[in-house]
Amino acid sequence: MERYSARLVATALCCACTMPVMAQTWPTKAVRIVVPFPPGGGTDIQARLLSKVFQQDLGQNFLVDNRTGAGGMIAAQLTVDAPPDGYTLLFTSGSISVATTLYASRIKFNVHTDLVPVSWLSTTPLVLSLHPSIPVKSVKELIALARQKQSLFTAGGNDVGSTAQLSAEMFNQMAGLKTPVVTYRGGGPAVIALISGEISYLFATAPSIMPHLKSGKAKAIAVTTERRSPALPDLPTMTSIFPEFVSDNWYAMYFPKNTPRPIVDRMNAAIKKGLDSPDVKAFMVREALESVASSPEELTAKFNRDAARYAQVIKAANIKVQ
């Protein structure tokens, strides 16, 4: 019995000594960044920029792997199923905070326990963007015209359960509209639908819509954050019309459950360093993003707040996945 106990103690000490060493040597091969949405959206754009910064800092390739579908849950499931060795990262948007309600009967994992939070990286307003042919210049004018010609209006959403879709449904609920909300397979396709005239308006992520605002292929009339965006200072907030209308989109990274904390901490430090690089700083300002670089615990708190808020919207709109 004493020998058995001694072996247990030795094993525990060995593991305790090995974990810091793992953090010091990790990564020793390429790291996969799983992105739940197609190329061109806000999540993908940031992932590709950050992958270059991480590679320079940590000396290994960070490869973006786009795995779309189910509001981001296909990518999340792939991450949950990956070995907890630090070589699979989920880089997702705030839409993951919707999963606990919208996909509760379908997902085979627990968002709260099967993913290890690394960092809340950045946040951005959703931008209420219109096709240029819509003859309005403000939210109040949009509401008035949509009520008058309701059958001619269609809103868009990035995916079922995305913050873009839920923002459009919040708009319906608060403005008393019944505008249909058509969902696509990510921010890129939704923006293409907007600039082609397939939909009338879209609560677009700032990185995906900014180039089209500059080119005149789309126009914007409001942002969804509590305060005005430094990148779009002339746009009023939705809270100036509806005090409860807050729906920022945020981006975060997760490892699979049981990933050693030293690896989580090293990745967290790499994120903070990367967000402080000149190229990333310039990108954030240009694309109306704000760096956060949180602790894992702060990411958990953000997730919990948004999950509760969006659950109410989903219930009121009776949103269901097909």
C-alpha positions in Angstrom: 0.0 0.0 0.0 2.9 2.4 0.9 4.5 1.6 -2.5 1.3 2.3 -4.3 0.8 5.6 -2.5 4.4 6.5 -3.3 3.9 5.8 -7.0 0.8 8.1 -7.0 2.7 10.9 -5.3 5.6 10.4 -7.8 3.2 10.5 -10.7 1.5 13.6 -9.5 4.8 15.4 -9.0 5.9 14.3 -12.5 2.7 15.8 -14.0 3.2 19.0 -12.0 6.7 19.4 -13.3 5.8 18.4 -16.9 3.0 21.0 -17.4 5.3 24.1 -17.1 7.7 22.4 -19.5 4.9 21.8 -21.9 4.0 25.5 -21.9 7.6 26.4 -22.5 8.0 24.1 -25.5 4.5 24.5 -27.0 4.0 24.8 -29.9 6.3 22.3 -31.6 4.1 21.9 -34.7 1.4 23.8 -36.6 -1.7 24.9 -34.7 -5.1 24.8 -36.3 -7.5 27.7 -35.9 -11.0 26.4 -36.5 -13.3 29.2 -37.8 -17.1 28.5 -37.9 -17.8 30.8 -40.8 -16.8 31.2 -44.5 -14.0 33.4 -45.8 -14.8 37.1 -45.9 -16.7 37.5 -42.6 -15.4 39.3 -39.5 -14.3 36.2 -37.8 -12.3 34.9 -40.8 -10.7 38.2 -41.5 -9.3 38.5 -38.0 -8.2 34.9 -37.8 -6.1 35.2 -40.9 -4.4 38.4 -39.7 -3.8 37.0 -36.2 -2.5 33.7 -37.5 0.5 35.6 -39.1 1.2 37.4 -35.9 1.1 34.2 -33.8 3.4 32.5 -36.2 5.9 35.3 -35.9 5.7 35.2 -32.1 5.5 31.5 -31.4 7.5 30.1 -34.4 4.9 27.7 -35.8 2.3 28.0 -38.4 -1.3 28.8 -37.3 -3.5 27.5 -40.1 -7.1 28.7 -40.5 -9.7 25.9 -41.1 -13.1 27.2 -42.0 -15.8 24.7 -40.8 -19.3 26.2 -41.4 -22.8 25.3 -40.4 -25.2 25.0 -37.5 -24.5 28.6 -36.2 -20.9 27.7 -35.5 -21.6 24.5 -33.6 -20.0 22.2 -36.2 -16.7 24.0 -35.6 -17.3 24.0 -31.9 -18.0 20.2 -31.9 -14.8 19.6 -33.9 -12.8 21.5 -31.3 -14.4 19.7 -28.4 -13.5 16.4 -30.0 -9.9 17.4 -30.7 -7.1 16.2 -28.4 -6.5 18.7 -25.5 -2.9 19.3 -26.5 -3.0 22.9 -27.6 -3.0 22.3 -31.3 -6.7 23.0 -32.0 -8.1 26.5 -31.3 -11.6 27.6 -31.9 -11.9 31.2 -33.0 -15.5 32.1 -32.9 -17.9 35.1 -32.6 -20.5 36.0 -30.0 -22.9 33.7 -31.8 -21.6 30.9 -29.6 -23.5 32.6 -26.7 -26.7 31.7 -28.6 -26.0 28.0 -28.8 -27.1 27.1 -25.3 -30.6 28.1 -26.2 -31.0 27.6 -30.0 -29.1 24.3 -30.3 -29.8 22.9 -26.8 -31.5 19.8 -28.1 -28.9 19.1 -30.8 -25.5 19.8 -29.5 -23.6 16.9 -27.9 -21.5 19.0 -25.6 -21.8 21.6 -22.9 -20.5 25.0 -24.0 -19.8 25.9 -20.3 -17.7 22.8 -19.5 -16.4 21.3 -22.7 -14.5 24.3 -24.1 -11.7 26.1 -22.2 -11.9 29.9 -22.6 -8.6 31.5 -23.6 -9.4 35.1 -24.3 -12.1 37.6 -25.4 -10.0 39.2 -28.2 -12.1 42.0 -29.6 -15.5 43.5 -30.0 -17.2 45.4 -32.7 -20.5 47.1 -33.2 -23.0 45.6 -35.7 -23.7 48.3 -38.3 -27.2 48.8 -39.5 -26.4 48.8 -43.2 -28.7 49.4 -46.1 -28.7 48.9 -49.8 -28.1 52.3 -51.3 -31.5 52.2 -53.1 -33.3 52.4 -49.7 -34.3 56.1 -49.5 -33.7 56.7 -45.8 -31.0 58.5 -43.7 -32.0 57.5 -40.2 -33.4 54.6 -38.1 -36.7 56.5 -37.6 -37.0 57.0 -41.4 -36.3 53.3 -41.9 -39.0 52.3 -39.4 -41.5 54.6 -41.0 -40.8 53.4 -44.5 -40.8 49.7 -43.5 -44.2 50.1 -41.8 -45.6 51.8 -44.9 -44.1 49.4 -47.5 -43.6 46.3 -45.3 -44.0 43.8 -48.1 -41.0 45.3 -50.0 -38.5 44.9 -47.1 -36.3 42.0 -46.2 -33.6 41.9 -43.6 -30.6 39.6 -43.5 -28.7 37.5 -41.0 -25.3 35.9 -41.1 -26.6 32.5 -40.0 -29.3 31.0 -37.9 -28.6 32.1 -34.4 -26.0 34.7 -35.4 -25.9 38.1 -33.6 -26.8 39.6 -37.0 -30.0 37.6 -37.2 -30.9 38.2 -33.5 -30.3 41.9 -33.9 -32.7 42.0 -36.9 -35.3 40.2 -34.8 -34.7 42.6 -31.9 -35.3 45.4 -34.3 -38.6 43.8 -35.4 -39.7 43.4 -31.8 -38.8 46.9 -30.6 -39.9 48.8 -33.7 -43.1 46.8 -34.2 -42.1 45.4 -37.6 -42.7 42.1 -39.3 -39.8 42.2 -41.7 -38.7 38.7 -42.8 -35.1 37.9 -41.8 -33.3 35.7 -44.3 -30.2 33.9 -43.0 -27.0 33.0 -45.0 -24.0 31.0 -44.3 -21.8 33.7 -42.8 -21.1 37.4 -42.8 -19.4 37.3 -46.2 -22.5 35.8 -48.1 -24.9 38.1 -46.1 -23.0 41.2 -47.2 -22.9 40.1 -50.8 -26.7 39.7 -50.5 -27.0 43.2 -49.2 -24.9 44.9 -51.9 -26.6 43.0 -54.7 -30.0 44.2 -53.5 -31.2 40.7 -52.5 -32.0 42.1 -49.0 -32.9 45.6 -47.8 -30.8 45.9 -44.7 -28.4 43.9 -42.5 -26.9 44.3 -39.1 -23.4 43.6 -40.4 -20.2 43.1 -38.5 -18.1 46.2 -39.0 -15.0 44.4 -40.6 -17.2 42.8 -43.3 -19.1 45.9 -44.2 -16.5 48.7 -43.9 -15.0 48.2 -47.5 -18.5 48.5 -49.0 -19.4 51.6 -47.0 -16.2 53.2 -48.3 -17.0 52.2 -51.9 -20.6 53.3 -51.7 -22.0 49.8 -52.3 -23.8 50.1 -49.0 -24.7 52.8 -46.5 -25.0 52.8 -42.7 -27.4 54.5 -40.3 -26.6 53.2 -36.8 -24.4 51.0 -34.6 -25.5 48.6 -32.0 -23.0 49.3 -29.2 -23.8 51.5 -26.1 -21.5 54.2 -27.3 -20.6 55.5 -30.7 -17.8 53.7 -32.6 -14.5 55.5 -33.0 -14.3 54.3 -36.6 -17.8 55.5 -37.4 -18.2 58.5 -35.1 -21.0 60.1 -37.2 -23.4 57.1 -36.7 -25.8 57.2 -33.8 -26.3 54.2 -31.6 -29.4 52.1 -31.6 -29.8 52.9 -27.9 -30.6 56.5 -28.9 -33.8 55.2 -30.3 -34.3 52.0 -28.2 -32.5 52.2 -24.9 -32.4 48.4 -24.5 -30.9 47.8 -28.0 -27.4 46.6 -27.4 -25.9 43.8 -29.5 -22.2 44.0 -30.0 -20.4 41.2 -31.8 -17.3 39.8 -30.1 -14.6 37.4 -31.0 -13.0 34.9 -28.7 -10.7 31.8 -28.6 -11.3 28.5 -26.9 -9.3 25.3 -26.4 -10.8 21.8 -25.9 -11.6 20.8 -22.3 -8.6 19.6 -20.3 -6.0 21.6 -22.3 -3.3 22.3 -19.7 -3.6 25.7 -18.1 0.0 26.6 -18.8 -0.7 26.3 -22.5 -3.9 28.3 -22.1 -1.9 31.0 -20.3 0.8 31.0 -23.0 -1.8 31.4 -25.7 -3.5 34.2 -23.7 -0.1 36.0 -23.5 0.4 35.6 -27.3 -3.0 37.1 -27.9 -2.3 40.1 -25.8 1.1 40.6 -27.5 -0.5 40.1 -31.0 -3.2 42.6 -30.4 -0.6 45.1 -29.4 1.3 44.8 -32.7 1.3 47.8 -35.0 -0.3 45.9 -37.9 -3.2 44.6 -35.7 -3.7 47.9 -34.0 -4.0 49.6 -37.4 -6.4 46.9 -38.6 -8.6 47.3 -35.5 -9.0 51.0 -36.0 -9.6 50.7 -39.7 -12.2 48.0 -39.3 -14.1 49.5 -36.3 -12.9 46.8 -34.0 -11.7 47.4 -30.4 -9.1 45.1 -28.7 -10.1 43.5 -25.4 -7.5 40.9 -24.6 -9.3 39.5 -21.6 -8.5 36.9 -19.0 -10.3 33.5 -19.5 -12.5 34.4 -16.5 -13.6 37.7 -18.1 -14.6 35.8 -21.3 -16.7 33.4 -19.3 -18.6 36.4 -17.7 -19.2 38.0 -21.1 -20.5 34.7 -22.5 -22.9 34.3 -19.6 -24.4 37.8 -19.9 -25.0 37.5 -23.6 -26.4 34.0 -23.4 -29.1 35.2 -21.0 -30.0 38.2 -23.2 -30.2 36.3 -26.5 -32.3 33.6 -24.9 -35.1 36.1 -24.4 -34.9 37.3 -28.1 -35.0 33.7 -29.4 -38.0 32.9 -27.3 -39.9 36.0 -28.3 -39.2 35.5 -32.0 -39.8 31.7 -31.7 -36.5 31.1 -33.6 -35.9 27.4 -34.3 -33.3 25.6 -36.3 -34.5 23.4 -39.2 
